[in-house]
Each structure stands twice: as structure tokens, then as C-alpha cells.
Amino acid sequence: MSGQPLTAPYLPATVAEAARRFGDRPAFVDPDGTVLTYHQLHDRSDEVAAGLARSGIGTGAVVGLTLPSASPWVVAYAATAKVGAAIAGVNPGLTEVERLACLDRVAPALVLSDGDQVATLAVTGGRPDPLEADPDRPTAIVFTSGTTGTPKGAWFTDRQLDAVTRYDVGGAWGGDATVAQYGSTQFAHVGFTTKLPWYLRLGTTTHLLARWRAGDVLDLVERERIATIGGVAPQVALLLRDPRFDERDLDCVKLLVMGGAASPPALVEEARRRFDAGYSIRWSSTESGGIGTGTAPDAPEHEALHTVGRPRPGISVAVRDEFANPVPDGEVGQVWLRSDAAMAGYWGDPEATARTLVDGWLRTGDLGHLDATGCLTLAGRQGEMFIRGGYNVFPSEVAAVLGTHAGVADVTVVPRADDVLGEIGVAVVVPVDPTAPPSLEDLRAHGGTALARHKLPEALVVVDELPLTPMQKVDRKALAALVDPEI
């Protein structure tokens, strides 16, 4: 299937073939221990698809999924694809107002909010009518997870789902050995929605948690001998702070894969040492299909600690100025990405689509620079840059340097209004030792060896952990309130 025209609906065909290959192997294990096998996923999604068709839902329709991240979500996704409709996953952790804002963007024909609704749709023994292959038919809509503004729905087709699988596993199928993993993100996140086909192709068994807690994750890793830990950098920091960490049997862990953005250098070093495992930083976006760059698990210090790595094979990255012209290596500019996995567009928003997809390239909205080795270093998001006394400051650049301080477990930099300078930088720090956090003077002295004086933070806020959105990204609104209570 790799690189060839799609001759069958991609997700439905993948579900059917996975059932044939892996049969009664558990595909998903719910928090209460309920098992969904590969056979059951295929059969139940057929029955639910028959119910959807009976309800008049078919090609061109949208089904909203606001239910929790458990096996009924996966059944509903597969069933919706089998009738030629698209799912629009909405994180149930959002407020009602936020959920409705997402759903209003896509006008769903049906919204499923719990597992009972999915089960009620099932027609016992039912099967959907055969679906013709159409690689450009919408299959999934994933909402952008920004913390400000109205969410946009990035939509993906069978063509993009196939590309994600090719980039990640080369289109390969798994064998007799079961690969155990755990669900580290909400299913509505691009990290699951676009990657479900390759989980199925590998024959993985995904263990689900009712809620992410460091101790519960480590218990699961020990018990199931999970080799790869995925998630975001703040979660790794919490794992390392588990009071029983050094007593646990974690030699099964061979790799940590962390997305979202760069990980603090001190965290990468500590995690590699204490887990005795490789650490790969992945950078992507909702619009990219969750595929972008990555650091090699055994990368040398510069790449591993200070960059988000190189483009995955088959993907191109460029850094350009405001006029879309290439900039020299080392100069900060706008990051553009070219990939077969990039979204088809924003649902119902051709103007935003035209601004973001240009001549086969995706304008990611991130700022960064490339070095001579081809590694990308991020400098923040467009709009996150602030101006201190007439000088541009990129928060991610400052945080990357402050993160190398031995007393810093995690850090971000947030602007705060200032009557004299316009804006100043505030360092929000998670200390390695909460009883002895670094002082502002310590951080400025440390950062002053690599940063110009105007980039150094001028205030400090110490926290137990960085606030995260329901999509496990740093919550910029909450940070703004932390550094300026009057907001």
C-alpha cells in the first residue's frame, strides 16, 4: 500500500485486515480492565456503522465525538469511516462553551457523548454497504489546540492517514509479538486520531488510563513491561519526581518520545540517565498531521538538548522571512513544512486554509532557525514574540537557555506589561528541589553567558508544575494570569 494509489477505504480496510491478522489479541484495554480485541473492533464497528447508515448518516456527514478516550471512541471512529462520514473529536475535558464552539464549526449530523450511545446504535449482526475508495474523502477533523481564539478544524482524508502510517512505520504490519503501550493523550488529539491506523497495523495493545497520574503510569509500565513512554515534557518531569521512581523495575523502558515542543535540556539529560533509555523530541502540529521533526534517540548533546531534530524522512522543513524568502542558517524566521500528511485544510474556512497551505507547503506558525547540520531549533510561536524596550525577544529561545540551569526541572518564559519597557520577560520555573529553587539572580547570571541582556528575565515565578491545557500543552492563558494577576 505504501506509495501506491489507495484501492480501498484506508481506515476501514486497516480495521478489517488487523482483525484478520491479530484476531483475539487485545487492541485496547479500558481503565476498568475491559478488553476490546481486534476481532471485536471490526465486528462492533460494522454493527455501529449499520446503525449510522440506518440513521441516514453517510458520505459527507460529520459525527461529533465528545465521549471519553476509551474503546467506544475507537469503535465510533471506525464505524463512521465505514459509512464514508468524518469524525470530529472534541476533548471532553473542555468546558461546555469550548466544546460547543468546536462543534459549531462543523455542524455535525450526530454527536456521541458516551459509550452507551455508541452501543445503542449497533445493529446486531449488521454490516454496512461496501464503500468505494476515495482517497480525498474527509475522514477525520481535529481541532487546533491553541489557548486563545476560536478553534479551527483541520481535516484529513484517507490519503493523509496513509501518509502518516508510511512516515511512522513504512506501511509495515506487526508480527506475533504484542507491542504494549499506553494512551498518553486524549483521542481527540492529532497524536491519536491520525495515528490510529498505524497502531492497528502494528498490532499494538493500548492500555488506557482514566486520568494521567505519574504513579499510575509507572505502575502500568512496570506491570506490562512497556518499552516506549510517550507524552509531553512536563509529564516526564512528574514521572522522575515519583517518590518510588528509584525503587521501580523500569529496565523495560528503551525510549522516551516527547512531543509538543522542545524539552528542557536538564530534563532530557536527567531522563536519559535515570531511565537509562533514549530520548527523542518530536515537533509537529495539528495541521501537520502530527508528523514533523525528531531528534535521534542517541543524538549527540547539541541535537538532543538544544533542538527538535531533523525532518522525518520524506518531509521537508524550511525557514523563511515574512515575504516567504529563505533565510540563512542560524537566522530566526517562520517555519514551513512540506509533507504528504499535512491537513487537507480547515473545515469550512477556505480563507484560513489559503493562508496556511501555500504551494504545497504548510505555514506552521512557529518561529525557529536551522543549523548547518539540518537541525531545527524553535524560538516560539508567531505572536508570542514580545518587544522589550524596542528589542525582539523570543520566549522559547530564552527558556531553552534557562533550562540548562542545574536547578531547573522545567521552565517557560512569559511576557508581562511594563510601564517603562513596554514588556518584560517573566521566567516561570519548576525547580528540581522545591525547597531550594534558583533565584532570579541565579537565572540571569546563568543565562547571561548565552543571551543578550535584553533577553534575560526580569521577574520569576516558581510553581510545582507548569499549567497544561486539556490537550496537554502549556496553558498560555493560565501562565499570563500567573505572571500578571490583574489579567
N, C-alpha and C positions, 0 to 999 in steps of 0.2 A: 504493500500500500504506500510505502514511503516514496514520495516524489512522483507518484502516478495519479492520474485523474481518479476522483472518488467514484466508485461504481455502485456504492450502497450508502444509505444514510449512516454517517460515521458513528455517532454515539449509539444508536440502536444496534448497528451491526457489531460494534465492540461489545455491548452488553451480551448479545447472543453468542458471540464467539467465546467470550470469557466464561459463560455458563457451560459451554461445551468442553472447554479445556480444564476448568478448575472445579466445576461441579459443586460438591458439598463443602468445599473449602470456605471458611468464614470470610466474607468480604468486609463486613462491618460488625463491630461489637458495640452495642449501645451501652451507655453508662450503667444501666441496670443489669447488664450481662446478656441481654437478648441478642441472639446471633442472626444475622442476615447472610445466608450463603449466596454464592454466585448463581446457583440454580434459582433460588428464591427471588433474587433481584430480577432475573429475567422474567420469571413467571408472574410475579406480582406486578411488575411494571406493565406487562402485557394486559393484565386484568384491569389495572387502573387506566391504561390507555383506551381500552374498550369503553370504560365508563366516561372518559373525557369525550370520545367520539360520539357516544350516545347523547351527551350534553351539548353537542354541536360545536365542540372545540376542535379545530384542525389547523391546517396550514394558514399562517398569517396571524393567528391569535397569540396572545400573551397570557401566561399563567403566572400570577404573583405568588411567591413562596415566602411567607413570613414565619414559618414554623421553625422550631429549634433544630440545631445541627445534629440530627440523628438519622437512623436508617429510613424513616418515611420520607425525609427530604430527598434522599437519593432515588427512591422509588418514584417519587413525583417527577423528578428531573428526567429520568429515563422514560417514563410514561409520556411526558409532554413531548419529548423528542420523537417518540414513536408515532405520534399523530401529526408531526410536522409543525408544531407550535413552538414558541420560545418561552423559557422560564425567565422571570425577573426576580432574582433572590434579594430579599431585604433583611438585613440583620435584625432579629427580634429584640436585640439589646438597645436599639434606638428608641427614642421617645415616640409616642403616637404621632405627634406632629411631624417628626422626621420621617417616620415610615410612610405616612400619607403623602408627604412631599415627593418621595421616591415613586410611589405607585401612581400618583397623578401624572408623572412624566410619561408613563407607558400605557395607561388606560387598559388594565388587564380585564380579560373576559371573565376571569375567575381568580379568587385569592384563597390560597390554602394556608391556614394559620395553625393547624395542629394535626397530629398523626391520625386522629380519628376521622377527620375529613378526607384524608387520603384513602384510608381503608374503606370508607363508605362509598367512594367512587367505584371500587373494584367490582367487576362483573365476573363472578366465579366461572373459571374456565374460558373466559373471554379472550379474544385476540384482536388486535387492531388490523385494519386492512393494510396490505403491503404499501409501503411508502416509496415513491420513486426517489432516486438520488438527485439531490440538488445542492451542490457544494456551497452555493451562495444563499441558501435559505437561513434566516435567523434561527439560532438555536438557544442562545443564552444572552441575557442582558445583565451586566454587572455595574452597579452604581459606584461612581467615584466616591472615595472615602475622605475627601477634603473636609476640614473642620470649619470652613466658612463658605458662604454662598449656597446656591441651590445645587443639589446633586445632579449629575448628568449620567445617563445610562449608556455605557459603552456596550455595543452589541457585537456578537461573534457568531460566525457561521461554522458549518462543518469543516470548511476549508481551514479556518484558523485553529479549530480544535485538533485537526490532523497535524497542522504545523507545530503546535505545542508539543504533541507526542513525539514528533520527529526530532525536535530540538532536545528534548529531555532524554528519551530512551532510544532514539533512532528507529522508532516504529517496532522495536523488538517485543516479543511476548516472553513472559516469565516461564520458569520451568517448574520442577517438582518442589523445590524449596520455597516455603512461605516467607515472604518479607513482611515482618511486623512493623507497624508504625502507629503513631497516634495523631489524632486530629488536633492541630495546633492553632487553626483559625476557624472562624465561622464559615459555614459552607457558602454563604452569600459572597464571600471574598473571592477575588480573582484567583487566589492561590489554591482554591479547591474547584471552583466552577469550571475553569478551563483545563484543569489538570486531572479531573476525574477519569477521562479515557485512558490516560497512561497509568493511573493507579490500577485500573481494571486490567490493562494489558500485562502488567507485571504480576498480577495475581496477589496483590497485597492484602493483608488483613489489617484494617484500620480500627484501632481502639479509640473510642470516643469518651470524652470527659464531660460531666455535667457542667463543670466550671474549671478553668485552668487554675491549679494551685501547685506550687513548686513541689511540695511533698508528695502530692498525688501523682504528679508526672514522674518523679524519680521512683516511686513505688512501682509504677507501671513499667518503666524502663527496666528496672531490675527483674521484675516478675516475667516479662515477656521477652527479655533479652533483646531489646530494641537497639539496632546498630546506628541509626541516624536520628539525631534530635533536630527538629526544625522549629522555626518560630522567629521572634524578633529579639534584638539585643537586650532590652530590659528583662525579658524572660530568662535569658541566660544568667544575668546578674542575680536574679532571685533564686535560680537553681543553685548557684555557687554559695549563696548565703543560707541554704538549708542547714539547720543545726546538725543533721546526721550525715551531711554530704561525705565526709571523710571516712565514715564507717561503712558506707554502702559498697556493694559489689557492682561497679559500673564499667568493668573491663570489656563489656559487650559493646560499648559506645565507641565507634570508629570515626564518626564525623558529626560535626555540628554545622547546620546550614541555616544562616540567619538572613532574613530579607528586611525590607522596609527602607534601609539606608545603611550608611557606614556604621560599624560597631566601634566603640571607643577602643583605642589601641591597648590600653591597660586591660580591658575586658577580654580582648582576643588573646593576649598573652596569658592571662590567668586561666582562661577556659582551656586553651591548648595544653597547658601544663597540668592542671588538676584533673581534667578528663583523660589526659594522655591520648588525645584524638586530634584529627584535622579540623580546621575551622574554615568554612567557606562563606564569605559575604556575598549575598546576591542583591543586585539592584535591578528593579523593574518598575512597572506601574500598572494600574488597572488597564489603561489604554494599550499597553504593550502586550497584553495577554498574560502578564506575569512572567515574561521571559525577557532577559536583558543581558547584564554582565555578571561576572562572578570571579572571585579570587580562587586560585588553586588551593586545595586543602593543605598542601605542603609548601605554599608560596614562601619566598624569601621575605624578610622583615618588611621591606618597603611596601611591597604589594599587599601583604597580609594585614598590616597595621594601619596603612595610610591611604588605601584606595578601595574602590569597589570592583577592582579587577578589570578583565578584558571582556569584550563581547563574546557571547557564546558562539560556537561555530555556526556559520550561516547567517549571522546577524552583523549589521554594520552600525557603528556609532560615529558621529561627527560632532564637533563643537563649532558653532557659528556665531557671528555677531548679529545685531538687530536687523541687518539687511540680508541675512542668510548667507553671508560670505564666510568661508572657513577662517578660523583664527589660528595663530601659531601655537605649537605645543607649549603648555605652561600658562597660556592666557585664558582667563575665565570667560566663558561665553555660554550660549544656550545649547543644551544637549539635544541632538536629534538622533533618532534611531530608525533603522530600516529593518523590517522583519516580516516574514510571512504570517507571523502570529498576531500582528498588531490588529486592533479592532477594525471592524468594517466602518464604524462611525459612531456618532452619538445619536441615540434613538430620538427621532422627531426633531432634530436640531441640525439642519444642513449648514447653517452659518457657522456654528461652533466646529462642526466636522471639517469644513473647508479651512478654518484657521489652524486646525490641529494636524490634519493629514495633507501634506503638500508634496506633490510629485513622488509619491511612493514612500515618503518619509513621515515619521511621527515626531511632531514637536512636543517633547516631553514636559516642558515647563520647568525642568530642572536646570540649574546652573552648575558648571563644572569645568574642568580642564583635563586634557590628555597629556601624558608624559611621553618621552621618547620610546618607551617600551610598549606603548599602546594601552596603558592602564588609565582608568578614569578615576578622578578624584572629584567628589561633589562639593559644591560651595553653597548649596541651598536651593530654594525654590524662587522662581521669578515672583517678585512681590514680597519675599521675605528679606531681601537685602534692605538694610537701613542706612541712613546717612547721618554720620556723627560729625558735626562741625564742618560739613562740606565734603567729607571723605566717605566713600562707599565701604561698607562692612558686610561681609558675607558670614552669617552666623555659623554655618557648618564648618567653614574654614577655621574659625576661632575654636569651636568645640572640638575639632579634631586635634588641635594642639593641646588644649587644656586636658583632654582625655588621656594624654600621656603622663600626667602627674601621678605619682605613685599613690596618692591618697584619694584618687578619683575613680569610682566604680562606673559612673555614668554621668554624662553632662550634656546640657544643651544651652544655647545662648539665645536670649530673647530681648528685643529692643524695648525700651521704656522712654516715654516722652520726657524731655528735659528743657527747662526754660531757656537755658543758655546755649546748649549744643544742638538742640532740636531733638536728638535721640541719643541714648547711650545703651551700651550692652550690659545685660544682667546675666551672670552665669547661674544657672540652676543645676546644682550638683547633688548627686547621690554619693556620699563618701564611702570609702572602703571600711573605715571604722567610724560608726556613727557617734562614738564618744569623743573622737578627735578629728573633726572634719578640717580640711585645709582652710586657711583664711584667705580673704580676698588678696592680701599682700602676697601670700604664697603663690596663688594662681597667677597674679600679674608678673611676679618675678620669673616664674616658670615659663609663661607664655612669651615674655619679653625677649627670649632668646631666638624666637622664630617669627614673631609678629610685630608689625609696626605699632607704635604706641597708641595710635588712634583706634586700633582694633581690640585692645585689651579691655576686659570687662571692668566696669566701674561700680558694680554692686554685686552682691552674692546672696543667693537664697539656697539654703540646704534643705533637702527633702529626703524622705525614706525611699521613695521611688518616683520616677517620672510619671505624670498622669498620662494615661492612654485612652484613646477613643475605643468604642466597641469593636472597631476593626483592627485593634492592636497597633495603632500608630500614635506617635506622640501628639497629645491633645494641645494644639496651639491656643485655643481659647482658654483652657484651664491654666496654661502657662502664663498667658497675658494677665489673668486675674491674680496669679501668684506674685508676679513682679510688680503689679500695679493694682492694689486692692480697690481703687476708685473706678476701675473699668466695669 
